[in-house]
Amino acid sequence: MKRVAILISGGGSNMMSLAESMTGDHPARPCLVLSNVPSAGGLQKAADMGIPTAVVDHKPFKGDRAAFDAALIAAIDDARPDIICLAGFMRILTPEFIDHYAGRMLNIHPSLLPKYKGLHTHQRAIDAADTEAGCSVHEVTAELDGGPILAQARVPILPSDTADTLAARVLPKEHLIYPETLRRFMEGDRSFRVY
């Protein structure tokens, strides 16, 4: 059975969808939910599911990303994961961190990559007068939101949409494609799929 560590910074809705999918004949189980925010709501949700949790607060490391990432690696490696899933983890990771888990790390991003890497993706799609938005699951590389794309799901952008209403329509698609893509990835399938 493979082991999956999930990194979060907030409420953990994608973490929940991943953890809930890892049952039955799934080839993996969650071994850790870690947050950089001590008050992240997802930590309690993980604990309630019986998943070990950890916190590496980024604030004491202000200005020293290398030291933060070293502490992060130590906490993650204690759980001996095979795969790392970033699920709303709002820190830019150093190349050293990414190299440490090369080929073993996935991320969910709320845009149709390669469009709108980084933050404020929904507002940027609306401002560009795009007709559709969505989400992507990709392998993590040193380029921000730039690794190989494994899955995407699309939703139309409505004339009445705000960033919040669009985000609310994209989120269920995230919850659909991330667990599916993790399972395929664990089985060695790295092909691109549209949902």
N, C-alpha and C positions, 0 to 999 in steps of 0.2 A: 504494500500500500504506500503510495507516494504521499508526501507531506507538503502542505501549502501554508505559507505565511501570508497574511493579508495586512497591508498597511493602509491606515485611514487617518483622516484629520477631523472628521465630523460625525454625522449621524449614522453613517455606516450602512446605507440602504443597499449599495452594491455588495458590500461585505456580506450582508444577510442573504442576498440572492445567491452568492457564491457558496456560502456555508450550507445553506438549505439544499443546494443541489448535490453536495458531496455526501450522498447516502447510497444505500443499496449496492448496485454493481459499479458505482463510480470508482475510478482507479485512484482516487485521492481522498484525503481527509484534511480539514483545517487543523494546524498544529499551533497556531499563534495568530492573534490579532494585536497589532502594535499601532500605537498612535504617538504623534509628536505633540498632541494637545491633551493634557491631563483630564480636561473636562469633556472630551469628545463623547457624544452620546452613544456611539457605536461600541465603546468599551463595555458598558453595562449590558448591551444587547448580546455581545459575544460571551460575556461571563454567564449570562442567563442561559445560553446554549451549551455551556460547559466547555467553552474554548478558552485555553490559557490566554491571558492578556499581558501586555507590557506597555510601559510609557517611556519614551525618551524625549523629554521636553526640549524643544529647540531653543527656548529663550536663554538658558544659561550659556549657550554656545554662540551668542550673538557675535557675528563677524568671523566665526571660525567654522566654516562648513566642513572642513576636513575632520576636525575633532568631533563634530556632531555625527558625521557619517561613520566614523570609527566606533562611536558608542552605539550607533544604530546596528552596524554589522555585528558587534559583540552580542547585542540583545537578540538579534535574529538568528545568529549562528548557534546560540544556546538551544534553540528549538529544532535545529537540524532540518530545515525545510529543503525540499527538492525544487520547489517553485515559489517565486515571490509574485503576489498579485497586488499591484497598486490600485487602490479603490478610493479615489478622492484623497490621496495623500498629497498635500499641498506644499511640498518642498521640492526644490530643484536639487537633484542628486549629483554628486561629484562623479567624474569619470572613474575614479578609484572604486567607488561603490558599485557603479554599473559594471565595471570590469570583474569585480568579485563575484557577481551573479550573472555573468554574460551567458546569454542563451537560455536563461532560466527565469526571466522576468517579463510579466505582462502588465499592460496598463489599459484602462478604459478612458477615452477622451470624448468630450461632448461636442464633437464636430465631425464633418466628413473630411478627415485628413486626406491630402496634405493641407487643406484649407484650415485657417484659424488655429494654428498651434498656440499654446499658452492659454491665457485667461480671457474672460468676457466673450466666449465663443458665440453665444446665442445673439447677443446684441450686435456683434460684428457681422453675423450672417444677415440680420434684419437691416442693418445700416447699408449693407452691400446690395440690398434689394434681391437677395437670393430667393428662389422659389421653393427651395427645400433645405432642410438641415438634417442633423442626425448625430450618430455616434460611431466611434471606431474602437476596435480592440487591436492593439499593436504590441509587438515585441519592443522592449525598452533598449535603446542604444544611447550612446553619448549625445546624440542630437536630440534636442527637446522635441518630444512628440513626433520623432522622425523615424522610428524603427519600422520594420516590415509590417504592413497592415494585414491582419488575419481575418477581420470581419467588419462589416458595416451594416447599419440599418438606417433607413431614411424616413423622415416625416415631412409633409408639406408645411411651408411657412404660410400662415393665413394673414390676410390684410390687417386683421385686428390684433395680431400677436404682439406681445411684449416679450422681453427676455425671459420673464418669469413664466408666462404661459407656454412659451416654446420649450423652456427647460422642463416643465411639468409633462409635456407630451413626449419629449425625448427620453426621459428617465425610465419609463417602462420598457423601452427598446434596449436601454443599457442592461436592465435586469434580465432581458431575454438573451442578448448575444454574449454577455460576459461568461455566464456559466457554460453555455454551449461551446464557446471557444476554448475555455479552460479544459473542458473534457477532451476536445479534439487535440489540443496541444499536448496533453498528458499521454494521448495515444499515438503521438508522433505525427499528427496531421497538421501541417503548417500552411495548408492551402488557403487562399482567400475565398471568403464566402459572404454573400449578401443575404440579409434576412429581411 
